[in-house]
Amino acid sequence: MKYVLLFGDTKERARQWEAMPEAQREAAYAPINQWFEKYGKNVTGGHELQPERTATTVKFTNGKPVVTDGPFIEGKETIGGYAEVTVADLDEALEMAKAWPTGGPVEVRPIIDRGEPQR
Amino acid sequence: MTAALVRILGDFDLAEELVQEALLEAIQHWPKEGIPEKPGAWLLTTARRKAVDQLRRQARFRNKLAQLEGELMRDDTAEGDDRLRLIFTCCHPALSREAQVALTLRAVAGLTTIEIARAFITSEATIAQRIVRAKRKIVDANIPYRVPAERDMAERLNEVLAVLYLMFNEGYLATAGEQASRRDVAEDAAWLAGLMVRLMPDEPEALGLLALMRLHLARARARFDDAGNLILLQDQDRDRWDRERITSAIVLLQRAATMHRSGPYQLQAAIAACHSEARIWAETDWRQIVALYDALLEQMPSPVVELNRAIARRYRDGAGAALADVERLTEALDTYYLFHATRAELLRDLGRELEARAALRRALELTANPAERALLQKRLS
């Protein structure tokens, strides 16, 4: 069964993360890299995302697309990245989410499986 | 098979009816799921389970019920494992607390959606929808149907006990006055806690929770007067307490203590046991109770526990000391009616009548429970 883990963070912390000097950021990545090493065999996709300031949103007003600056999720939180994982059940996906080291929330969502051929 | 049931139920018609029902269930299940390995045993187990459900509706059969359930567990561990899997799935932390409660009452305790709706004073549609949504999440998110792995067990067992305790408290409060027609969910919660104890006999906190519930239930009859007014512990007629039930609950607690793994439910049960053992209010062992609250605070720091400790201190160290403790909780408990009700009592003890009345009025604003409101009104007048 496949799930997507959405890695969240507060906007405040995401800004701090970006402002970090290179060396410090590398050190901060160490636990995240360890997580990927530990669960690598279950991670079947995903990416870290560029910060929210790079986001562009297309909104539809009366069916007409309107391009705007910024993310569509409002509020204090933001999505920093996502991973697609292949595991037996929700408990295994939750185990991975609980081990996520950044301190930010992790949303676990099953993906809809339409029986497409595995790529 | 009917004979085996008659022996326990002592009622031939009922036994026959249950066997018929079990056969009906077989007709529904077997074509879909295949004929079980031992069809006879399957039928008997199903009929027995139905007998348990029947008996649970009639509290006076409590002894027979224990016998029947004992047999269910003893000669069919597969049945026990199945129930345990079901409980852990219904109480999976990925479900909301209210969904856990409704689903457990429906799937494990066998209540109908109407009974659950009445117990929680809500509509049947709300409960039905809650259950449907929970079942859909179990399927869609692939919540596993199994007993958790060893490393998750402590956390998951806590979750189950928390669900049962919430269920108990809501049921216990909902009985406030009137409504004899309403099913007593507190009894169902205690039954479920008993089931957990039978299925996991080496878990002291499950024993602690069961003891705690039974100690409350043993004193339930004395909680209201004939007019449905709430009677405080200190004013209760202790002859109306069920001494037998208290003694058996304390035995459970002692059994838990031999396992040497203390926990919040055992400590709360020990506090309830202290109250239950005092033959009169004046004999209450407040020293012991304050010490138990100290231990509880260490394991489960919470402003509500601190408030309860302060109430116990009132009787050990006087109203002045208790009020000083209570005042420190103002920020955390300002919207909790018992905080203001307690403060009012202490202020009154100290002769600060005007402040006491203001605190009582604030308490009144914060509770909708009719029995609690009546009590506060009385103090105000």
Interface residues (C-beta under 8 A of the other chain):
Chain A: M1 A88 D89 L90 D91 L94 V108 P110
Chain B: H92 A94 D140 A141 N142 I143 P144 P148 A149 D152
